[in-house]
């Protein structure tokens, strides 16, 4: 089979509706990435799903080659307070799901994501912005939804009524 030959099982809108539950299933603990604000100097802690686990989920559920991205990046060169040069990159990503056919890629669905990253290295700033935007686009399909829904950690979950704290007035 060549790169552009149609496959036997084509991705369709009906197929997407059926696989949403698989796409949005919670990830295992090893897929979760936590960073401390003090370490990143962003001023806040973050919790998310690692990029490769999102790519693997799309490939496993939809099939390899059933998605592609296009992106537009804007690069701003800046000087930090220390005098060092840094790069800030903003990206707009289009994530398309579809099939390869005789005339190229045929999209079935399309979602968008916006990301950004600043680094001393232009390559690192581009990579960080891309992965950030890609994760947000994939979340539009349910992939990694637990990060955006705040359900990764137990401490973000409501306490069941039977465990709620009540003050006692024992004297």
SVG drawing of the C-alpha trace seen along z (x, -y; Angstrom):
<svg xmlns="http://www.w3.org/2000/svg" viewBox="-24 -44 46 47">
<polyline fill="none" stroke="black" stroke-width="0.4" points="0.0,0.0 1.4,-3.4 1.1,-6.5 -1.9,-7.9 -4.0,-4.8 -7.3,-4.7 -7.4,-2.3 -10.1,0.4 -11.7,-1.3 -12.3,-4.9 -12.9,-7.5 -16.3,-9.0 -18.4,-11.5 -20.4,-8.5 -17.2,-6.8 -16.1,-9.9 -19.3,-10.0 -18.8,-6.4 -15.2,-6.8 -15.6,-10.0 -15.8,-7.9 -12.5,-6.2 -10.9,-9.5 -12.0,-11.2 -11.2,-8.2 -9.0,-9.1 -5.3,-8.6 -3.2,-6.5 -1.0,-8.2 2.2,-7.9 0.6,-10.2 0.1,-13.0 2.6,-15.8 2.8,-18.2 5.0,-21.3 5.5,-23.6 5.2,-27.4 8.4,-28.0 10.3,-25.7 8.8,-27.2 8.7,-30.8 5.2,-31.1 3.8,-31.8 1.3,-28.9 1.3,-25.1 0.1,-23.2 -1.2,-19.7 -1.7,-18.2 -1.3,-15.2 2.0,-14.6 2.1,-15.3 3.1,-11.8 0.3,-10.2 -2.2,-12.4 -0.6,-11.5 -0.6,-7.8 -4.4,-8.0 -5.3,-9.6 -3.3,-6.9 -4.7,-4.0 -8.3,-5.1 -8.4,-6.6 -5.6,-4.7 -2.1,-5.9 -2.2,-8.6 -5.8,-9.6 -4.9,-13.1 -2.6,-15.9 -1.9,-19.5 -1.2,-22.8 0.0,-25.7 0.8,-29.4 3.4,-30.7 4.2,-34.3 7.7,-34.8 8.7,-37.8 12.3,-38.3 12.7,-40.1 15.4,-41.0 15.0,-39.7 15.8,-41.9 19.1,-39.9 20.0,-41.2 19.6,-37.7 17.7,-37.3 14.5,-35.3 11.8,-34.2 8.1,-34.3 6.1,-32.1 2.3,-32.1 0.7,-29.4 -2.7,-28.7 -3.1,-25.0 -5.6,-23.3 -6.0,-19.6 -7.7,-17.7 -9.1,-14.1 -9.6,-12.2 -8.3,-9.8 -5.7,-9.7 -7.2,-9.2 -6.1,-9.3 -5.9,-13.1 -4.4,-13.7 -5.8,-14.1 -9.6,-14.3 -10.7,-15.9 -13.7,-14.6 -13.4,-16.9 -11.4,-19.9 -10.6,-21.6 -8.4,-24.5 -6.1,-25.3 -4.0,-28.2 -0.7,-27.9 2.2,-30.0 5.6,-29.6 8.7,-31.7 12.2,-30.4 15.8,-31.5 16.0,-29.1 13.8,-29.7 13.5,-25.9 12.3,-25.3 9.8,-28.2 8.4,-26.8 8.2,-23.3 6.6,-24.5 4.0,-26.6 3.2,-23.8 2.7,-21.1 0.6,-23.6 -1.7,-24.4 -1.9,-20.7 -3.0,-19.6 -5.7,-22.3 -6.9,-21.3 -7.0,-17.6 -9.0,-18.5 -11.8,-19.8 -12.2,-16.1 -12.2,-15.0 -8.5,-13.9 -7.0,-14.9 -10.4,-16.4 -9.6,-15.4 -6.8,-18.0 -9.2,-20.8 -12.1,-19.5 -10.0,-19.5 -10.6,-15.8 -7.0,-14.5 -6.4,-14.8 -8.7,-13.6 -8.4,-16.9 -10.3,-18.6 -13.3,-16.3 -16.3,-17.1 -16.4,-15.3 -19.1,-12.6 -21.9,-13.6 -21.1,-10.7 -17.6,-12.1 -18.4,-15.8 -17.0,-17.5 -19.4,-18.5 -18.5,-20.3 -19.4,-18.5 -20.1,-20.4 -18.9,-17.8 -18.1,-19.4"/>
</svg>
